[in-house]
């Protein structure tokens, strides 16, 4: 056996040497510990992908426009060039020239008319009037088509009345049909359409008030006064015939908002009972948390898309996917790490969460602004009611949103209101939100732009029921949306 | 605490893994600390138990080795930089086989008795004692070879031999 005194000295020597030895772990060890204890901060890949997809959809929807006027424009231009060739080559008399020119224009535009007629018939239009472009219009030509008869009529002759106004009258077999008022007549003009200031008087023609330069003087006859300036836009082929309303539509929207929060203490006063040993206040003293905790709203946003089913002209049901970023700021002070206690209550028993905090609510070494942040994904399901839905629209919309919080950074106040600690482990991941909004909309064909205020409220408290302080975030924002009808 | 783990571990990476596991346990179980005794002592016990569990999990314990093995422990003095003696001693402890090293750490430095060591390592108490004796002798020879310790005086050996 060895010498015991030597053994003790040897052990003391080892102990002293071991205690003098110092080693310091690298940063990644502490980061891993932080991640395991508090959860890893995930790179917001889902956020970025969702924002990218929504942005691509918005840009693609706005940028891609259907080319509906190409056929008409091109054909009409060909008619104009053909007309000039015929005029140059013809050796007919003056009347013959006019007649030949008229006929040649008709021959060429018949191809266009056949194509257009086919389109119109599928859209159940009754009749339309086609005015050829300016070059041939100088010949005072007009073509009037009755699509139900599937025939094109000869150009009505144009005569002067006593006032030297040019009048177009029909002189063909379809006259009788043209005496009735037609509901769905459309005009097709080429894009480069322009006329001199001639007035045309037509009989028995109805029209839609889509063109500002067309005026109805409440008589069977009407005047078309065509100003020197060109019309703002020609009616696209896709609008010929009856307007059929789409059942489905697609909406993308963005809502910059400000996040407030409402803090509610336990109404039964059990909060003060739990902390009676920690609070410097009397047990029956009611503390307004919203005065004790210095928080300020911050800017967040919602981005999403939805699919709507139009149950009627004024009512729609909508559902979609939405990403929410809500945050608010807390004024605190940096302090050296110190133990912090959060009392919890569950099933009539009191539990205590001991943690460590580096932030104080009261004065510390330097002020700091803590960013309380939540990233959520929600599936709103709601209704959209539009009492006014014409060129301008006004509507009210409401939805329920089951919400999942996938990234969070919450700070909770400790029991003695002295420190702020990380509340991630107490926070609910699932919650229910609801939103209500009103908007003004502007319809442009297939699209509707809308803008209006929105209020969003969270139903369940942010933290679990065991945490006595209940937080209810409220977001107030301006929603900007674009809706496109789907056919 | 990393130096505590370093004495038990095969490498610095293992030591950091032990430290990470240990502190995760500390932070998640901090609410169970009852303010009885030193907070550092409570942390140290958790770290030591974590080190033992880590070694058991990855089956780091070797079989018993003879004293003569000490002669074959590669002590390359020329590769060890000139550092403070504490680190040299710790490095010498780490040169021991893992079984010897663990028992030596627990008994000589951490202050556990052989009964507690036998329960922690799931060995016999006598095994713990013999392991410690061999570990101490091996460490002593390493320290002497590295000239950190002087050779024990001859007279004690003569007395022991005579008594036999």
Interface residues (C-beta under 8 A of the other chain):
Chain A: X1 X2 X3 X6 X7 X10 X11 X14 X15 X17 X18 X20 X21 X22 X23 X24 X25 X26 X29 X32 X33 X36 X37 X352 X353 X354 X355 X356
Chain B: X2 X3 X6 X7 X15 X16 X19 X20 X23 X24 X27 X28 X30 X31 X33 X84 X85 X86 X87 X89 X90 X93 X104 X107 X108 X109 X136 X139 X140 X152 X156 X160
